[in-house]
Amino acid sequence: MSLVDLPDEPVGVGARLLDGAPPTREVLARAVFEGRPGHPVLLGRDHWAELIARVHGDSGARDLLSGADVRRIECGDLWSGLDRDGPG
């Protein structure tokens, strides 16, 4: 899953995420940029019900993705990870 306010996200970020965390029902992974969490993220089907239960307002999947079981794939060498609607 990625966000619409990331038009500059290079294809290589998604490719690295998929290489580092192949998409399965159990996968829970996210790209990080110099250690800072970002997008895209992979949310396997086994996590969808929990995601739906947790989503409120602008928090999205933040709470679910802050857990210890999330695979973090470093992509800072490919891109900054900055979005267009936040402070840069």
Residue pairs with C-beta under 8 A, 6 or more apart in sequence:
1 39
1 40
1 41
1 42
1 43
1 61
2 9
2 14
2 39
2 40
2 41
3 39
3 83
5 83
5 84
5 85
6 39
6 83
6 84
7 84
8 79
9 39
9 40
9 79
10 78
10 79
12 75
12 78
12 79
13 31
13 40
13 75
13 78
13 79
13 81
14 40
16 31
16 73
16 75
16 78
17 29
17 30
17 31
17 40
17 41
17 42
17 73
17 75
18 42
20 29
20 71
20 73
21 27
21 29
21 42
21 71
21 73
23 42
23 44
24 44
25 44
25 45
25 46
26 44
26 46
27 42
27 43
27 44
27 71
28 42
28 43
28 44
28 47
28 64
28 65
28 67
28 69
28 70
28 71
29 41
29 42
29 70
29 71
29 72
29 73
30 37
30 38
30 39
30 40
30 41
30 42
30 65
30 70
30 71
30 72
30 73
31 38
31 39
31 40
31 41
31 73
31 75
31 81
32 38
32 72
32 73
32 74
32 75
32 76
32 81
33 74
33 75
33 76
33 79
33 80
33 81
34 74
34 76
35 74
35 76
36 81
37 65
37 66
37 72
38 75
38 81
39 81
39 83
41 61
41 65
43 51
43 61
43 64
47 64
50 64
51 61
51 64
54 61
54 63
54 64
55 61
75 81
82 88
